[in-house]
Amino acid sequence: MASSSGNDDDLTIPRAAINKMIKETLPNVRVANDARELVVNCCTEFIHLVSSEANEICNKSEKKTISPEHVIQALESLGFGSYISEVKEVLQECKTVALKRRKASSRLENLGIPEEELLRQQQELFAKARQQQAELAQQEWLQMQQAAQQAQLAAASASATNQAGSSQDEEDDDDI
């Protein structure tokens, strides 16, 4: 797969993915960078080979989409029949994971409540939250008003006390 085009990287498996696979498969083995690059190139070439063969099989069966069966047939025709049992196991695992994802995403659908009803309930909850927020703001405003009134009364009371005290001083001055 030696090519001098500038977009070779677009057609290869990410090196990080290969490095991770190598590390998981051979945890106690050091692999040289050029060997890693060779593995990347081999993987890419293998994928091109299998996908091209699967595409030909797909076209011969007059289908427009390559299916897992086409890939399995391609492996068999390319001489990789010994891998088919493992490929089928991986395919089954992928189907199981995909099914679990679909089930998780359809939990809302399984509630048995129509989407319109869920939307109505959501709007109701939003309105209730807005009402509670408005009531809280009203209570805070009333508390501020009461505190301001109390402060005014206290100031007026202090002012009256000061005036009463100063008029008492004037009376005491008159007595002298």
Secondary structure, DSSP 8 states (H G I E B T S, - for coil): -----TTTGGGS--HHHHHHHHHHHSTT----HHHHHHHHHHHHHHHHHHHHHHHHHHHHTT-SS--HHHHHHHHHHTT-GGGHHHHHHHHHHHHHHHHHHHHHHTHHHHT---HHHHHHHHHHHHHHHHHHHHHHHHHHHHHHHHHHHHHHHHHHHHHHHHHHHHHHHHHHHHH-
